[in-house]
Amino acid sequence: MHAGGQVVLPSLFYSYMKPLRILLVLVLALMCACKPSEQPSQGGTAPSVTAKGLPVFYEANPKLFASTKSLPAIESQLDRIKGMGCDILWLMPIHEFGQKNAVGSPYCIRDYKSVNSSYGTLSDLKSLVQKAHAKDMKVLLDWVANHTSWDHAWITAHPDWYTQEGGVIISPKGWNDVADLNYASTPMRSAMKEAMLYWVTEADVDGFRCDYADGVPHDFWKDAISAVKGKKKDAVFLAESSSRSYLSDGFDYIYGWPFKTALKSLFGGGSVADFVTAVTAESASLPEGKHIMRFVTNHDQASEQSPVAEYKSAQGLLAATAIMAFCGEAGLVYSSQELGYNSALSFFNVNVLNWNSNPAFTASFEKILSLRQAKASLLAGTPKFYSVGDLVVIYHASGSKGLLVVVNPTGKAVSAKAPMERIGDKVTDLLTGASTMVPTMLEMGAYEYKIYEK
């Protein structure tokens, strides 16, 4: 009916519509309760990581945790590792290592489906993964797909699965302790992929850090990653490569070697401008959902030189860590880094560390990373770098809030004018808890760092 230009519905219509409206509300409520983003992943529940895919990885070298039963020893440290702000536990190779022609490297794999008996058992690994998941952490296994040990069963059972010259199996790149795999072999590819799936199914691991990704064809990585993510859709893959081509294969993270190179140069007297140019270029135009993993050291580099020596002092290491933590992208802590360990640590050897040996340094180190985790919501956007003399000045904005990080990467006191648009900002010094204002001049001691929240 019409009355005065308005549509008038009879009361009987409303009486029918009321129960329909109630039914519609119930249907919508059920749809919201079953959003795909809240469904458990296939292959087990995998926890979330820091907002916007910017976690901190913790690379655990089992040889630093215990001479035997390393996996339970790592499990006993989960509260500490999580508490410092780490989201993903990356276990260096846990498999049985080869003995023939071996030099002690854990990257010399004798059996892809084994747990090294000196580290523990499959049950120990399962327990570690379960405890990590309960703390909202993911667990990655280190995967060595390019080569095996010389006493791997495949050597005698399937010699054609290996690269040969003149009918003789060869080593890759002069690594004489291992034998190079032949990716022209379809059966070998299938066996490798099946071994990766075994750990997802059997131990509920959340993905893999893939050693020497450049040595393995792209089409294998695409196939293997697709298969693993078919079992566990939010599995994480980290490529040991800085090439973006691996992101197209399905890898979620690649190594930030340009960042590491620029950071080392910066602490060796290089210019801040060159550092900023390098790191902004590294992260520019990344595909959606893909990221760089940045680091100040890792197991390879720590075996050659202590990060304390590399960054000139323990305070220099803290300053470098502050830059990594707030420079954008994902981060990495290599086990021992949080101790300010002042000697090279060969990952070929067992070297059990006292995790309470340097409490003052550890507290400062953990404070940096815990602040990164606590302020993750401010780190989702692109950081802004200011040109402030010899200081690295980074600003993260989120609406009216912001995070200002100032680092002196030099071994001398530096005085520099603060960025004009930041002068006078009312901020909280997150290291001391004091309320203050950003001064006109930034006065920074050698290797000093400040973290302010606006």
Order of alpha helices (4+ residues) and beta strands (2+ residues): beta-beta-alpha-beta-alpha-alpha-beta-beta-beta-alpha-beta-beta-alpha-beta-beta-beta-alpha-beta-alpha-beta-beta-alpha-alpha-beta-alpha-alpha-alpha-beta-alpha-beta-beta-beta-beta-beta-beta-beta-beta
